[in-house]
Amino acid sequence: MTALRIVVAINPTASFGKGRAVGPTVVQSLRGAGHRVTALSEPTMADLHREAEKAVALAPDALVVVGGDGMVSLGANLVAGTRIPLGIVPSGTGNDVSRGLRIPIGDTDAATDQLLSALAREPRVIDAALIRHAGEPDRWYAGVLSAGFDALVNERANLMRWPRGKSRYNVALFRELATLKPTTYRLVLDGVEWNTAGTLVSIANNTSFGGGMLITPDALLDDGLLDVCVVEPLSRIAFLGIFPRVFKGTHVTDPRVSIRRAKHVRIEADGVVAYADGERVGPLPLEIEIVPGALRILSP
């Protein structure tokens, strides 16, 4: 195998510290395969982003991120629209982008072996979504943008330190359920206006969020379309009736759940903060556009 210059960005707080050994293991495996590795591990995500941006500016042969969806977000925002491929070794909480890419979760050796194999062939090309937010720099996401009750749950889960793992999302969900109320949205999908009240709104390139909730089970990473899911206003009891079905994706058969597809989405609502791949984006309104083939991924 040809020796490649690879930048590895490691989230030291992945999975609340349980994943700390994963990064060094990945670096050791890459170096053992003869690659030249720059390993980055910083105390904060802001520091890590700054150092990774410097390293990527030197045009390495690949960027590898070790962590969860937050690290995928960091990587996507550094290499989307470039020729630099992105590798992912999951060690976070949700790992939904890895799940969609069929990268092994919870098995560092298998994920690393798959990464080493992928380095020897052409990367997989997938779409990414570009967010335009007035007064803010454009940013990318690979998975799902949340802009409703789902975003409130994400915000609460990010502030929690117990329980660990993906069960945090379930605990956060039940806590937010106590104040559940619908929001009025104005959505414009490829120029067609859609005014609706909704409890949950997701604009997805991937199938799942929240550690395996199949919010848009038929979404494809490379079809050049966003799957826009809106759940109509529901009582708490009705919401609890639909919620368990999200884990199998069967909620989409409920008449109160709508999914439409578009290349370009504008979303407006008062008092709503959006999240993308688990990272806070900011308040609506937002413009979101799918960019076909924007990401080159080291995956099956």
VEXDREN-2710 file (C-alpha; in Angstrom, 1 decimal):
% VEXDREN-2710
k/r/px/py/pz
1/MET/0.0/0.0/0.0
2/THR/1.2/3.5/-0.8
3/ALA/2.1/5.6/2.2
4/LEU/-0.4/8.4/2.6
5/ARG/-0.4/11.6/4.7
6/ILE/-3.3/11.3/7.0
7/VAL/-4.6/13.7/9.6
8/VAL/-6.4/12.1/12.5
9/ALA/-8.6/14.4/14.7
10/ILE/-9.5/12.8/18.0
11/ASN/-12.3/13.9/20.3
12/PRO/-10.9/13.2/23.8
13/THR/-14.4/13.4/25.4
14/ALA/-16.0/10.9/23.0
15/SER/-18.6/8.8/24.8
16/PHE/-17.8/10.7/28.0
17/GLY/-14.2/9.5/28.1
18/LYS/-14.9/5.8/27.5
19/GLY/-13.6/6.3/23.9
20/ARG/-10.3/7.9/24.9
21/ALA/-8.2/4.8/24.0
22/VAL/-9.8/4.6/20.5
23/GLY/-7.9/7.5/19.0
24/PRO/-4.4/6.3/19.9
25/THR/-5.3/2.8/18.7
26/VAL/-6.4/4.1/15.3
27/VAL/-3.2/6.2/15.0
28/GLN/-1.1/3.2/15.9
29/SER/-2.8/1.0/13.3
30/LEU/-2.4/3.6/10.5
31/ARG/1.3/4.1/11.3
32/GLY/1.7/0.3/11.5
33/ALA/0.4/0.2/8.0
34/GLY/3.1/2.6/6.9
35/HIS/1.1/5.8/6.7
36/ARG/2.4/9.2/7.9
37/VAL/0.0/10.4/10.5
38/THR/-0.6/13.7/12.1
39/ALA/-2.6/13.1/15.3
40/LEU/-4.6/15.9/16.8
41/SER/-6.1/15.8/20.2
42/GLU/-7.1/19.1/21.9
43/PRO/-8.9/19.9/25.1
44/THR/-11.8/21.6/23.4
45/MET/-13.7/21.2/20.1
46/ALA/-12.8/24.8/19.2
47/ASP/-9.1/24.1/19.7
48/LEU/-9.4/20.9/17.7
49/HIS/-11.2/22.6/14.9
50/ARG/-8.5/25.3/14.7
51/GLU/-5.7/22.8/14.6
52/ALA/-7.5/20.5/12.1
53/GLU/-8.2/23.4/9.8
54/LYS/-4.5/24.2/9.7
55/ALA/-3.6/20.6/9.0
56/VAL/-6.2/20.2/6.3
57/ALA/-5.0/23.4/4.6
58/LEU/-1.8/21.5/3.9
59/ALA/-3.8/19.1/1.6
60/PRO/-3.3/15.7/3.3
61/ASP/-4.4/12.6/1.5
62/ALA/-7.2/12.0/4.0
63/LEU/-8.8/13.3/7.2
64/VAL/-9.9/10.8/9.8
65/VAL/-12.2/11.7/12.7
66/VAL/-12.5/9.6/15.8
67/GLY/-15.7/10.2/17.8
68/GLY/-19.4/10.6/17.2
69/ASP/-21.6/12.7/15.0
70/GLY/-20.1/15.9/16.4
71/MET/-16.7/14.8/15.0
72/VAL/-18.3/13.9/11.7
73/SER/-19.7/17.5/11.6
74/LEU/-16.2/18.9/12.3
75/GLY/-14.8/16.7/9.5
76/ALA/-17.5/17.5/7.0
77/ASN/-17.1/21.2/7.5
78/LEU/-13.4/20.9/6.8
79/VAL/-13.4/18.7/3.7
80/ALA/-16.9/19.0/2.0
81/GLY/-16.5/20.3/-1.5
82/THR/-12.8/19.3/-1.7
83/ARG/-11.0/16.2/-2.9
84/ILE/-9.9/15.2/0.6
85/PRO/-11.7/12.1/1.7
86/LEU/-13.1/11.7/5.2
87/GLY/-12.7/8.6/7.3
88/ILE/-14.7/7.9/10.4
89/VAL/-14.0/5.6/13.4
90/PRO/-17.1/5.9/15.6
91/SER/-16.6/6.2/19.4
92/GLY/-19.3/8.7/20.3
93/THR/-22.9/8.5/21.6
94/GLY/-25.2/8.6/18.6
95/ASN/-22.9/7.6/15.7
96/ASP/-25.8/8.0/13.3
97/VAL/-23.8/9.0/10.3
98/SER/-21.6/5.9/10.8
99/ARG/-24.7/3.8/11.1
100/GLY/-26.0/5.2/7.8
101/LEU/-22.6/4.5/6.1
102/ARG/-22.5/0.9/7.6
103/ILE/-19.3/1.6/9.5
104/PRO/-19.0/-0.8/12.4
105/ILE/-20.1/0.8/15.7
106/GLY/-18.7/-0.5/19.1
107/ASP/-16.0/-2.4/17.4
108/THR/-12.8/-0.3/17.0
109/ASP/-10.8/-3.1/15.3
110/ALA/-13.5/-3.7/12.7
111/ALA/-13.9/0.0/12.0
112/THR/-10.2/0.5/11.7
113/ASP/-9.7/-2.5/9.4
114/GLN/-12.5/-1.2/7.2
115/LEU/-10.7/2.2/7.2
116/LEU/-7.4/0.7/6.2
117/SER/-9.1/-1.2/3.4
118/ALA/-10.9/1.9/2.2
119/LEU/-7.6/3.8/2.0
120/ALA/-6.5/1.4/-0.8
121/ARG/-9.4/2.2/-3.1
122/GLU/-11.5/5.1/-4.4
123/PRO/-13.6/6.8/-1.8
124/ARG/-17.4/6.5/-1.8
125/VAL/-19.0/9.8/-2.9
126/ILE/-22.1/11.0/-1.0
127/ASP/-24.2/14.2/-0.8
128/ALA/-24.0/16.8/2.0
129/ALA/-26.4/19.5/2.9
130/LEU/-25.2/23.2/2.9
131/ILE/-26.9/25.5/5.5
132/ARG/-27.1/29.2/4.9
133/HIS/-27.9/31.3/8.0
134/ALA/-28.1/35.1/7.7
135/GLY/-25.0/36.7/9.3
136/GLU/-23.3/33.4/9.9
137/PRO/-20.7/31.4/7.8
138/ASP/-22.2/28.6/5.6
139/ARG/-21.9/25.2/7.2
140/TRP/-22.4/21.6/6.2
141/TYR/-24.0/18.5/7.6
142/ALA/-24.1/14.9/6.4
143/GLY/-26.9/13.5/8.5
144/VAL/-30.0/15.2/9.9
145/LEU/-31.1/18.7/10.8
146/SER/-33.6/19.0/13.6
147/ALA/-35.9/22.0/13.9
148/GLY/-38.7/21.1/16.3
149/PHE/-39.3/19.0/19.4
150/ASP/-36.4/16.9/18.1
151/ALA/-34.0/19.9/18.4
152/LEU/-35.2/20.7/22.0
153/VAL/-34.5/17.1/22.9
154/ASN/-31.0/17.4/21.4
155/GLU/-30.3/20.6/23.3
156/ARG/-31.3/19.0/26.6
157/ALA/-29.4/15.8/25.9
158/ASN/-26.2/17.8/25.2
159/LEU/-26.4/19.4/28.6
160/MET/-26.9/16.1/30.5
161/ARG/-24.1/14.1/32.0
162/TRP/-26.3/11.2/33.1
163/PRO/-27.3/8.7/31.8
164/ARG/-24.4/8.0/29.5
165/GLY/-24.9/6.6/26.0
166/LYS/-27.8/6.9/23.7
167/SER/-30.4/6.5/26.5
168/ARG/-29.7/10.2/27.2
169/TYR/-31.9/11.0/24.2
170/ASN/-34.8/9.0/25.6
171/VAL/-34.5/10.7/29.1
172/ALA/-34.3/14.1/27.5
173/LEU/-37.3/13.3/25.3
174/PHE/-39.5/12.4/28.2
175/ARG/-38.4/15.6/30.1
176/GLU/-39.2/17.8/27.1
177/LEU/-42.5/16.0/26.7
178/ALA/-43.8/17.7/29.8
179/THR/-43.9/21.0/27.9
180/LEU/-44.8/19.7/24.4
181/LYS/-46.5/22.2/22.2
182/PRO/-46.8/22.7/18.4
183/THR/-45.0/25.3/16.3
184/THR/-46.2/27.0/13.2
185/TYR/-43.8/26.5/10.3
186/ARG/-43.4/28.1/6.9
187/LEU/-41.5/25.7/4.7
188/VAL/-40.6/26.3/1.0
189/LEU/-39.5/23.1/-0.8
190/ASP/-38.1/23.8/-4.3
191/GLY/-40.2/26.9/-4.5
192/VAL/-43.4/25.3/-3.3
193/GLU/-44.7/26.8/0.0
194/TRP/-45.9/24.5/2.8
195/ASN/-47.5/26.2/5.8
196/THR/-48.0/23.7/8.6
197/ALA/-48.2/23.3/12.4
198/GLY/-45.8/20.7/13.6
199/THR/-44.4/19.0/16.7
200/LEU/-41.2/17.6/15.1
201/VAL/-39.5/18.7/11.9
202/SER/-36.4/17.0/10.4
203/ILE/-34.5/17.8/7.2
204/ALA/-32.5/14.7/6.5
205/ASN/-29.8/13.4/4.2
206/ASN/-29.4/10.3/6.4
207/THR/-31.9/7.8/7.8
208/SER/-31.5/8.3/11.6
209/PHE/-30.7/10.6/14.5
210/GLY/-30.6/10.3/18.3
211/GLY/-28.7/7.0/18.3
212/GLY/-30.8/5.0/15.8
213/MET/-34.2/6.7/15.6
214/LEU/-35.1/6.0/12.0
215/ILE/-36.8/9.4/11.4
216/THR/-36.5/9.2/7.6
217/PRO/-36.0/5.5/6.9
218/ASP/-36.0/5.8/3.1
219/ALA/-33.5/8.6/2.9
220/LEU/-30.4/7.9/0.7
221/LEU/-27.0/9.5/1.2
222/ASP/-26.5/9.8/-2.6
223/ASP/-29.8/10.6/-4.2
224/GLY/-29.4/14.3/-4.5
225/LEU/-32.5/14.9/-2.3
226/LEU/-33.4/16.0/1.2
227/ASP/-36.1/14.0/3.1
228/VAL/-38.3/16.5/5.0
229/CYS/-40.3/14.9/7.8
230/VAL/-43.0/16.8/9.6
231/VAL/-45.0/15.3/12.5
232/GLU/-48.3/17.1/13.0
233/PRO/-49.4/18.5/16.4
234/LEU/-50.0/15.6/18.8
235/SER/-51.1/15.2/22.4
236/ARG/-48.6/13.8/24.8
237/ILE/-50.5/10.4/24.8
238/ALA/-50.6/10.4/21.0
239/PHE/-46.9/11.2/20.8
240/LEU/-46.0/8.4/23.2
241/GLY/-48.0/6.1/20.9
242/ILE/-46.0/7.0/17.8
243/PHE/-42.6/7.4/19.4
244/PRO/-41.6/3.7/19.9
245/ARG/-42.3/3.2/16.1
246/VAL/-39.5/5.6/15.2
247/PHE/-36.9/3.0/16.1
248/LYS/-38.2/0.7/13.3
249/GLY/-39.2/3.5/11.0
250/THR/-42.8/2.4/10.9
251/HIS/-44.1/5.8/12.2
252/VAL/-44.1/7.0/8.5
253/THR/-47.3/5.0/7.9
254/ASP/-49.2/7.2/10.4
255/PRO/-51.3/9.8/8.6
256/ARG/-50.0/12.5/10.9
257/VAL/-46.5/12.0/9.6
258/SER/-45.5/13.6/6.3
259/ILE/-42.3/13.1/4.3
260/ARG/-41.6/15.2/1.2
261/ARG/-38.4/15.4/-0.8
262/ALA/-36.6/18.5/-2.2
263/LYS/-33.3/19.8/-3.3
264/HIS/-33.7/23.2/-1.6
265/VAL/-35.5/23.9/1.6
266/ARG/-36.2/27.2/3.4
267/ILE/-37.6/26.8/6.9
268/GLU/-39.0/29.6/9.1
269/ALA/-40.6/29.6/12.6
270/ASP/-40.5/31.8/15.7
271/GLY/-38.4/30.8/18.7
272/VAL/-36.9/27.6/17.2
273/VAL/-33.2/26.7/17.3
274/ALA/-32.0/24.1/14.8
275/TYR/-29.4/21.4/15.3
276/ALA/-27.5/19.5/12.6
277/ASP/-25.7/16.2/13.3
278/GLY/-26.1/16.9/17.0
279/GLU/-24.5/20.3/16.8
280/ARG/-26.2/23.6/17.5
281/VAL/-26.8/25.7/14.3
282/GLY/-28.8/28.6/15.6
283/PRO/-32.3/30.1/15.3
284/LEU/-34.5/29.8/12.2
285/PRO/-34.9/30.9/9.4
286/LEU/-32.4/28.8/7.5
287/GLU/-31.8/27.9/3.9
288/ILE/-30.7/24.3/3.2
289/GLU/-29.5/22.9/-0.1
290/ILE/-28.3/19.4/-0.9
291/VAL/-25.0/19.4/-2.8
292/PRO/-24.6/16.1/-4.7
293/GLY/-21.3/14.4/-4.3
294/ALA/-19.9/17.0/-1.9
295/LEU/-18.3/14.4/0.4
296/ARG/-15.8/11.7/-0.4
297/ILE/-16.0/9.0/2.3
298/LEU/-13.7/6.2/3.3
299/SER/-16.4/3.6/3.8
300/PRO/-18.0/0.5/2.2
END
